[in-house]
């Protein structure tokens, strides 16, 4: 009887072992391969929950293609990570070559940066990788914590003084468009290499009252983000402006060109020529500054 019980228990154990064999062998294989684990931290408060055509949120941060790499770079920036490590799988044979290509293509990284909140934008990005397939993205942020704090307080003050609860979304955007232009001068000195203001970021227009295209675009983007309006920045070879999704349509918004520098520098000009217009209208002006890559900014392609 005792032998029978032992035999039954043995058979049950053997059956369990066979049933779990796949799981056991998978775990054993992982140990042998020393499969790394990607640590995904919590996103910061500037994270944007938007999906775009050019870049999308990475599902598992494991790349199998160049598109997956683009999505990983975008997702790590959008999440606000200052350091992020992922790993090339052995199946993706060209992974490290593509990582090298990405890390040396500043234009591509800048375009990816434009789909991220200004407060998560990088000033400098460094990519470190080795033959094991480990890749680390190191980000130096464009905005310091102090600058973000000061700008947010200014945005709170502007909204409190300029925006009312009965305003429609378009009225809010128009009000802030006009406010920024009326309180900002184009920083001509910066074009001559004289840097007196932080005019390339939102701090310039909102705090110092001087801006260039990057500053104008960041400033309005921060208000759009407050109102959860899908938006991103568009960059040509010589200019930056905004794309805004409103009334189920993607439209252009360019505060810089709505704040032209007149011959008489004492005159402040406010236009609405580039206020929420479609691509056909933008292209009808035939301005080379607005020649943008439609394979990147696909939402605005006709």
C-alpha positions in Angstrom: 0.0 0.0 0.0 2.8 2.4 0.9 4.6 1.6 -2.3 1.4 2.3 -4.3 1.0 5.7 -2.6 4.6 6.6 -3.3 4.1 5.5 -7.0 1.0 7.7 -7.3 2.7 10.7 -5.8 5.6 10.1 -8.1 3.4 10.0 -11.2 1.5 13.1 -10.1 4.9 14.9 -9.6 6.1 13.7 -13.0 2.9 14.8 -14.7 3.2 18.3 -13.1 6.8 18.5 -14.2 5.9 17.6 -17.8 3.0 20.1 -17.8 5.3 22.9 -16.5 8.3 21.8 -18.7 7.9 24.7 -21.2 7.8 27.3 -18.4 10.8 25.7 -16.8 12.9 25.5 -19.9 12.0 29.2 -20.8 13.1 30.3 -17.4 16.3 28.2 -17.7 17.0 29.7 -21.1 16.5 33.2 -19.7 19.1 32.5 -17.0 21.5 31.1 -19.5 21.0 34.1 -21.8 21.0 36.5 -18.9 18.0 38.3 -20.5 18.0 41.9 -19.3 15.0 43.6 -17.9 13.9 47.1 -19.0 13.0 49.2 -16.0 10.1 51.5 -16.9 9.7 54.3 -14.4 6.7 56.4 -13.7 6.2 59.3 -16.3 6.5 62.8 -15.1 3.8 65.5 -14.9 4.7 66.9 -18.4 3.9 63.6 -20.2 1.5 64.0 -23.1 -1.0 61.2 -23.8 -1.2 61.7 -27.5 -0.7 59.4 -30.4 1.0 60.6 -33.6 1.6 59.1 -37.0 5.4 59.6 -37.0 6.0 58.3 -33.4 3.9 56.4 -31.0 4.2 55.2 -27.4 6.4 52.1 -27.2 4.6 49.1 -25.8 7.5 47.2 -24.2 10.6 49.2 -25.1 12.0 46.2 -27.0 13.0 47.3 -30.6 12.8 45.0 -33.7 12.9 47.8 -36.3 13.9 51.4 -36.9 10.3 52.5 -36.2 10.5 50.7 -32.8 13.7 52.7 -32.1 12.0 55.9 -33.0 9.1 55.0 -30.7 11.5 54.2 -27.8 13.4 57.5 -28.2 10.1 59.4 -28.3 8.6 57.5 -25.4 11.6 58.0 -23.1 11.6 61.8 -23.9 7.8 62.1 -23.6 7.9 60.3 -20.2 10.5 62.8 -18.9 13.3 60.3 -18.3 16.7 61.9 -17.8 18.3 58.4 -18.2 16.8 55.4 -19.8 18.2 52.0 -20.7 16.9 49.5 -23.1 18.4 46.4 -24.9 18.7 45.3 -28.5 17.4 41.7 -28.9 19.5 39.2 -30.8 16.9 38.9 -33.5 17.4 42.6 -34.5 20.8 42.2 -36.2 21.1 45.8 -37.3 19.9 47.3 -34.0 23.2 48.8 -32.9 24.0 50.2 -36.3 20.6 51.8 -36.3 21.1 53.2 -32.8 24.4 54.7 -34.0 22.6 56.2 -37.0 19.9 57.7 -34.7 22.3 59.1 -32.1 24.3 60.9 -34.8 21.3 62.3 -36.6 20.5 65.5 -34.7 17.9 66.5 -37.3 15.9 63.3 -36.6 16.2 63.7 -32.8 15.0 67.3 -33.1 12.0 66.2 -35.0 11.2 63.6 -32.4 11.7 66.2 -29.7 8.9 68.3 -31.4 6.3 65.8 -30.5 7.1 66.1 -26.8 6.0 68.8 -24.2 8.5 71.7 -24.2 9.2 71.0 -20.5 10.4 67.5 -21.5 12.5 68.7 -24.5 16.2 68.0 -24.5 18.9 70.6 -24.8 21.4 67.8 -25.4 21.0 64.1 -25.8 23.7 61.5 -25.5 23.4 57.8 -26.5 25.8 55.2 -25.0 25.8 51.6 -26.2 28.1 48.6 -26.3 28.4 45.2 -28.0 26.2 43.5 -25.5 23.2 45.4 -26.9 22.7 47.7 -23.9 21.7 51.2 -25.0 21.4 54.1 -22.6 19.8 57.5 -23.5 21.1 60.4 -21.4 19.1 63.6 -21.5 20.0 67.2 -20.5 16.8 69.0 -20.3 16.1 72.3 -22.1 14.3 73.8 -19.1 15.6 73.9 -15.6 13.2 73.1 -12.6 13.4 76.8 -11.6 12.5 78.0 -15.1 9.5 75.6 -15.2 8.3 76.8 -11.8 8.5 80.5 -12.8 6.8 79.9 -16.2 4.0 77.8 -14.6 3.3 80.6 -12.1 3.2 83.1 -15.0 0.8 80.9 -17.0 -1.5 80.6 -13.9 -1.5 84.4 -13.7 -2.2 85.0 -17.4 -5.0 82.5 -17.4 -6.5 84.0 -14.3 -6.5 87.5 -15.8 -7.2 86.8 -19.4 -9.4 83.7 -19.6 -13.0 83.4 -18.4 -15.1 80.3 -17.7 -17.6 81.0 -20.5 -14.9 81.1 -23.2 -14.9 78.5 -26.0 -11.6 76.8 -26.7 -11.0 78.8 -29.9 -11.6 82.0 -27.9 -9.0 80.9 -25.3 -6.4 80.1 -28.0 -7.0 83.4 -29.8 -6.8 85.3 -26.5 -3.4 83.8 -25.6 -2.2 84.1 -29.2 -2.9 87.9 -29.0 -1.5 88.2 -25.4 1.8 86.6 -26.2 2.3 88.7 -29.4 1.2 91.9 -27.6 3.7 91.3 -24.8 6.6 90.0 -26.9 9.2 91.6 -29.2 11.1 89.6 -31.7 14.7 89.2 -30.4 16.7 90.5 -33.4 19.9 90.6 -31.4 19.9 86.8 -31.1 20.1 86.5 -34.8 23.3 88.5 -34.7 24.8 86.2 -32.0 24.0 88.5 -29.1 22.3 86.5 -26.4 20.6 88.7 -23.8 17.4 86.8 -23.3 16.2 83.2 -23.2 14.2 84.0 -26.3 14.6 80.5 -27.7 12.3 79.0 -25.0 9.0 80.0 -23.4 10.9 81.9 -20.7 11.7 84.6 -23.2 8.2 85.6 -24.4 6.5 84.9 -21.1 9.0 86.3 -18.6 11.4 88.6 -20.5 9.1 89.6 -23.3 11.5 88.7 -26.0 11.3 85.7 -28.3 12.4 84.0 -31.5 10.4 81.3 -33.2 11.2 78.5 -30.7 10.2 80.7 -27.8 6.9 81.7 -29.4 6.1 78.1 -30.3 6.9 76.7 -26.8 4.9 79.5 -25.1 1.7 78.8 -26.9 2.3 75.0 -26.7 2.3 75.2 -22.9 -1.1 76.8 -22.8 -2.4 74.2 -25.3 -1.1 71.5 -23.0 -2.9 73.0 -20.0 -6.2 72.6 -21.9 -5.3 69.1 -23.2 -5.4 70.2 -26.8 -3.4 67.8 -29.0 -0.5 69.7 -30.5 3.1 69.5 -31.6 5.8 71.7 -33.0 6.7 71.7 -36.7 10.3 72.4 -37.8 11.5 73.4 -41.2 15.2 74.0 -41.9 14.8 77.6 -40.7 11.7 77.9 -38.6 9.5 76.4 -35.9 5.7 76.8 -35.4 2.8 74.8 -34.0 0.3 72.2 -35.2 -3.0 72.2 -33.3 -5.8 69.7 -33.4 -9.2 71.5 -33.1 -12.6 70.7 -34.4 -11.4 67.3 -35.6 -8.8 69.0 -37.9 -5.0 69.6 -37.7 -4.2 73.3 -38.3 -1.1 75.5 -38.4 -0.5 78.2 -35.8 2.5 80.5 -36.2 2.8 83.3 -33.6 6.2 84.4 -35.0 4.8 85.3 -38.4 1.8 86.9 -36.8 4.2 89.2 -34.9 6.3 90.6 -37.8 9.1 93.1 -37.3 8.0 96.4 -39.0 10.4 98.8 -40.6 9.5 101.3 -37.8 10.6 99.3 -34.8 8.4 101.5 -32.5 5.3 100.0 -34.1 4.0 96.7 -32.7 2.1 94.6 -35.2 -0.5 91.9 -34.5 -1.7 89.7 -37.4 -4.0 86.7 -37.6 -2.8 85.6 -41.0 -1.2 82.4 -39.6 -3.8 81.7 -37.0 -5.3 78.2 -37.2 -5.0 77.8 -41.0 -4.9 74.6 -43.1 -1.9 73.5 -45.1 -3.3 74.7 -48.4 -3.6 78.2 -47.0 -0.1 78.1 -45.6 1.4 76.9 -48.9 -0.5 79.6 -50.8 1.7 82.2 -49.1 4.8 80.6 -50.7 7.1 81.2 -47.8 10.1 79.0 -47.8 10.4 79.1 -44.0 7.2 77.0 -44.0 8.5 74.2 -46.2 8.1 71.2 -43.9 8.7 67.5 -44.2 5.3 65.9 -44.7 6.7 62.4 -44.1 7.4 63.5 -40.5 4.5 65.9 -39.8 2.0 63.6 -41.5 -1.0 65.1 -39.8 -0.6 68.3 -41.8 0.0 66.6 -45.2 -2.7 67.1 -47.8 
